[in-house]
Amino acid sequence: MVQGSMALHLMKLCVGVETVEQLEQSQARRLRRGQSLFHDTRMMPKRADEITDGGSLYWVIKGRFQVRQAIVDITRETDKEGRGYARLHLGPDLHRVVPRGHRPFQGWRYMDAAKAPQDLDTAAVGSEDLPPEMQAELRALGIL
């Protein structure tokens, strides 16, 4: 994501995933099998055009924003019973973000670019060698 971009993002709980590494491994297995990366959701975003114009899916893992993934397309799909759903087509790269807590919610939510957590690689010079959890604690204390 280009800093300063006014893209519209989505946030989603990453259910069943305990760590960013677990998500990375799961997606790497899919890619090795030649499968594309996507996430299916019941509701179609009404603002899909804004999302696919540079937006990301911000994954909430264990109660915190921890990583984002580009949303490259959103399509309408239909299951075997004729029910419609939205398929979020995802880019292959996971970008760690400044960890920030978020309370549980159902489904997905829109998130304006101004409220999106900053990527870790651009957040603080010299902090890249620290584990994300330690970075979050240091930020909470105002040290980073």
Residue frames relative to the residue before (quaternion, step in Angstrom):
aa qw qx qy qz dx dy dz
M 1.0000 0.0000 0.0000 0.0000 0.00 0.00 0.00
V 0.4010 -0.6943 0.5463 0.2424 3.55 -0.94 0.86
Q 0.4444 -0.6802 0.5042 0.2925 3.59 -0.76 1.00
G 0.7551 0.3285 -0.2729 0.4974 3.54 -0.99 0.89
S 0.4725 0.6698 -0.4402 0.3665 3.56 1.25 -0.13
M 0.3019 -0.7602 0.5466 0.1795 3.57 -1.06 0.68
A 0.2015 0.7996 -0.5337 0.1877 3.55 1.08 0.71
L 0.3761 -0.6718 0.5862 0.2521 3.51 -1.31 0.43
H 0.1790 -0.8021 0.5667 0.0589 3.56 -0.87 0.98
L 0.2986 -0.6919 0.6112 0.2418 3.52 -1.39 0.08
M 0.1734 -0.7355 0.6389 0.1444 3.54 -1.23 0.53
K 0.0026 -0.7985 0.5984 -0.0661 3.55 -1.04 0.86
L 0.4495 -0.6434 0.5398 0.3042 3.55 -1.10 0.71
C 0.2998 -0.7330 0.5852 0.1743 3.56 -0.99 0.86
V 0.1413 -0.8529 0.5010 0.0404 3.55 0.42 1.33
G 0.8166 0.2465 -0.2027 0.4810 3.54 -0.98 0.92
V 0.6474 0.4719 -0.3152 0.5088 3.57 1.28 0.00
E 0.2894 -0.7923 0.5225 0.1242 3.56 -0.82 1.05
T 0.8110 0.0979 -0.0109 0.5766 3.60 1.08 -0.72
V 0.6304 -0.5043 0.4246 0.4099 3.54 -1.30 0.32
E 0.6284 0.5521 -0.3339 0.4344 3.58 1.00 -0.82
Q 0.6288 0.5254 -0.3314 0.4677 3.59 1.02 -0.74
L 0.6431 0.5008 -0.3155 0.4859 3.60 0.99 -0.80
E 0.6335 0.5316 -0.3233 0.4599 3.60 0.96 -0.87
Q 0.6797 0.4931 -0.2923 0.4576 3.59 0.85 -0.95
S 0.6424 0.5251 -0.3192 0.4580 3.58 0.95 -0.85
Q 0.7006 0.4537 -0.2726 0.4785 3.57 0.87 -0.92
A 0.6117 0.5403 -0.3551 0.4559 3.62 1.04 -0.67
R 0.6239 0.5285 -0.3414 0.4635 3.62 1.02 -0.74
R 0.6438 0.5198 -0.3209 0.4608 3.60 0.94 -0.84
L 0.6742 0.4944 -0.2971 0.4612 3.57 0.91 -0.92
R 0.6375 0.5252 -0.3289 0.4578 3.62 1.01 -0.78
R 0.6818 0.4587 -0.2800 0.4964 3.60 1.13 -0.62
G 0.5425 -0.6464 0.3845 0.3742 3.57 1.29 0.08
Q 0.4798 0.6612 -0.4406 0.3722 3.58 1.22 0.34
S 0.4491 -0.6594 0.5221 0.3015 3.54 -1.18 0.51
L 0.4510 -0.6638 0.5224 0.2884 3.54 -1.28 0.32
F 0.1896 0.7660 -0.5931 0.1600 3.55 -0.82 1.03
H 0.1741 -0.7322 0.6418 0.1472 3.50 -1.37 0.23
D 0.2503 -0.7734 0.5675 0.1309 3.57 -0.81 1.02
T 0.0059 0.7840 -0.6195 0.0398 3.53 -1.05 0.85
R 0.6003 -0.6260 0.3705 0.3324 3.55 -1.02 0.81
M 0.7766 0.3515 -0.1767 0.4922 3.57 0.86 -0.95
M 0.3638 -0.7110 0.5657 0.2051 3.55 -1.02 0.90
P 0.4115 -0.7043 0.5087 0.2752 3.64 -0.72 0.95
K 0.4235 -0.7101 0.5049 0.2479 3.57 -0.82 0.99
R 0.7250 0.3971 -0.2200 0.5180 3.58 1.19 -0.54
A 0.1234 0.8506 -0.5012 0.1000 3.57 1.13 0.72
D 0.6360 0.5434 -0.3431 0.4272 3.62 0.93 -0.79
E 0.6512 0.5028 -0.3117 0.4753 3.59 1.03 -0.76
I 0.6529 0.5227 -0.3100 0.4522 3.57 1.04 -0.80
T 0.7237 0.4406 -0.2551 0.4658 3.59 0.86 -0.92
D 0.5992 0.5291 -0.3592 0.4816 3.58 1.30 0.02
G 0.8257 -0.2203 0.0769 0.5136 3.57 0.76 1.10
G 0.4937 0.6832 -0.4195 0.3369 3.58 1.24 0.15
S 0.2594 -0.7499 0.5926 0.1386 3.52 -1.33 0.37
L 0.3871 -0.6351 0.6035 0.2874 3.50 -1.39 0.26
Y 0.1837 -0.7758 0.5983 0.0802 3.57 -0.63 1.16
W 0.2416 -0.7949 0.5472 0.1018 3.55 -0.50 1.26
V 0.2124 -0.7329 0.6351 0.1198 3.55 -0.99 0.96
I 0.0130 -0.7987 0.5988 -0.0580 3.56 -0.52 1.26
K 0.8427 -0.0370 -0.0238 0.5366 3.56 -0.77 1.11
G 0.7532 -0.4482 0.2114 0.4326 3.56 0.88 1.01
R 0.7306 0.3611 -0.2382 0.5283 3.60 1.26 0.23
F 0.4799 -0.5657 0.5678 0.3568 3.50 -1.22 0.54
Q 0.0259 0.8282 -0.5591 0.0280 3.59 -0.76 0.96
V 0.8116 0.0478 0.0275 0.5816 3.57 1.10 -0.63
R 0.1529 -0.7659 0.6140 0.1145 3.55 -1.23 0.51
Q 0.1391 -0.7686 0.6224 0.0506 3.52 -1.27 0.52
A 0.5053 -0.6697 0.4514 0.3039 3.59 -0.83 0.97
I 0.2579 -0.7063 0.6359 0.1743 3.55 -1.15 0.75
V 0.1714 -0.8369 0.5156 0.0670 3.57 -0.36 1.23
D 0.7900 -0.0425 0.0242 0.6111 3.58 1.22 -0.39
I 0.1336 -0.7396 0.6503 0.1108 3.54 -1.31 0.39
T 0.0235 -0.8145 0.5792 -0.0222 3.57 -0.70 1.09
R 0.4272 -0.6447 0.5623 0.2929 3.53 -1.28 0.46
E 0.0617 -0.7875 0.6132 -0.0037 3.54 -0.93 0.97
T 0.2271 -0.7484 0.6046 0.1506 3.56 -1.32 0.27
D 0.3489 -0.7413 0.5334 0.2103 3.57 -0.89 0.92
K 0.7553 -0.4086 0.2716 0.4345 3.59 -1.34 0.08
E 0.6968 0.4556 -0.2642 0.4869 3.59 1.14 -0.62
G 0.5818 -0.6227 0.3537 0.3856 3.58 1.28 0.13
R 0.4922 0.6478 -0.4391 0.3811 3.61 1.25 0.21
G 0.3804 -0.7369 0.5181 0.2093 3.54 -0.95 0.90
Y 0.0365 0.7671 -0.6403 0.0138 3.54 -1.26 0.51
A 0.4436 -0.6677 0.5293 0.2778 3.55 -1.32 0.23
R 0.1793 -0.7498 0.6275 0.1093 3.54 -1.09 0.79
L 0.2105 -0.7582 0.6095 0.0965 3.54 -0.74 1.15
H 0.2033 -0.7755 0.5896 0.0976 3.59 -0.50 1.20
L 0.1832 -0.8353 0.5174 0.0331 3.55 -0.63 1.21
G 0.4986 -0.6211 0.5181 0.3119 3.52 -1.21 0.60
P 0.6087 -0.6194 0.3678 0.3325 3.59 -1.17 0.47
D 0.6922 0.5048 -0.2802 0.4331 3.61 1.14 -0.47
L 0.2266 -0.7279 0.6339 0.1305 3.52 -1.10 0.86
H 0.1366 -0.7891 0.5976 0.0402 3.56 -0.83 1.06
R 0.3501 -0.7320 0.5427 0.2169 3.58 -0.62 1.11
V 0.1752 -0.7739 0.6035 0.0781 3.51 -1.10 0.83
V 0.6492 -0.4693 0.4018 0.4436 3.54 -1.31 0.25
P 0.4077 -0.7307 0.4805 0.2625 3.62 -0.51 1.11
R 0.0717 0.7756 -0.6210 0.0883 3.53 -0.97 0.95
G 0.4843 -0.6981 0.4524 0.2712 3.54 -0.84 0.97
H 0.0207 0.7691 -0.6388 0.0086 3.52 -1.25 0.57
R 0.4580 -0.6907 0.4866 0.2763 3.55 -0.92 0.90
P 0.6277 -0.5535 0.3848 0.3892 3.60 -1.16 0.49
F 0.0359 0.7642 -0.6431 0.0329 3.56 -1.22 0.61
Q 0.4391 -0.6795 0.5155 0.2823 3.55 -1.23 0.36
G 0.8081 0.2565 -0.1978 0.4920 3.54 -1.18 0.60
W 0.5840 -0.5261 0.4489 0.4250 3.55 -1.04 -0.84
R 0.1991 -0.7529 0.6134 0.1314 3.54 -1.31 0.28
Y 0.4911 -0.6107 0.5273 0.3282 3.53 -1.24 0.56
M 0.0250 -0.7731 0.6329 0.0327 3.56 -1.23 0.52
D 0.3855 -0.7179 0.5360 0.2207 3.55 -0.74 1.08
A 0.6311 -0.5635 0.3859 0.3678 3.55 -1.15 0.67
A 0.6334 0.5557 -0.3362 0.4206 3.59 1.01 -0.75
K 0.7253 0.4148 -0.2376 0.4955 3.61 1.15 -0.54
A 0.5047 0.6737 -0.4142 0.3463 3.59 1.25 -0.13
P 0.5137 -0.6262 0.4793 0.3380 3.59 -1.02 0.74
Q 0.4966 -0.6628 0.4840 0.2824 3.54 -1.09 0.79
D 0.5562 -0.5792 0.4727 0.3629 3.57 -1.17 0.59
L 0.5487 -0.6359 0.4351 0.3245 3.57 -1.01 0.81
D 0.6673 0.5259 -0.3217 0.4179 3.60 0.94 -0.80
T 0.7373 0.3464 -0.2355 0.5301 3.60 1.23 -0.21
A 0.5071 0.7080 -0.3901 0.2989 3.58 1.28 -0.12
A 0.8140 -0.0983 0.1069 0.5624 3.60 0.79 -0.91
V 0.4294 -0.6938 0.5177 0.2572 3.54 -0.81 1.01
G 0.8139 0.2627 -0.2034 0.4766 3.56 -0.93 0.92
S 0.6377 0.5518 -0.3401 0.4163 3.60 1.18 -0.19
E 0.4703 0.7309 -0.4173 0.2655 3.59 1.23 -0.23
D 0.6554 0.5159 -0.3218 0.4480 3.61 1.16 -0.42
L 0.5977 0.5714 -0.3603 0.4317 3.60 1.24 -0.21
P 0.5370 -0.5999 0.4686 0.3635 3.60 -1.06 0.62
P 0.6276 -0.5770 0.3645 0.3746 3.63 -1.04 0.72
E 0.6397 0.5321 -0.3354 0.4418 3.61 0.99 -0.78
M 0.6571 0.4937 -0.3067 0.4800 3.58 1.01 -0.84
Q 0.6173 0.5395 -0.3450 0.4571 3.59 1.02 -0.76
A 0.6474 0.5236 -0.3181 0.4534 3.58 0.96 -0.87
E 0.6608 0.5022 -0.3063 0.4662 3.59 0.96 -0.87
L 0.6635 0.4994 -0.3052 0.4661 3.58 0.96 -0.87
R 0.6262 0.5189 -0.3352 0.4756 3.60 1.06 -0.68
A 0.6416 0.5323 -0.3196 0.4505 3.57 0.97 -0.87
L 0.6948 0.4490 -0.2597 0.4982 3.57 1.14 -0.68
G 0.4975 -0.6778 0.4078 0.3560 3.59 1.31 -0.13
I 0.4507 0.7007 -0.4427 0.3314 3.58 1.23 0.34
L 0.7478 0.2795 -0.1780 0.5753 3.59 1.08 -0.70
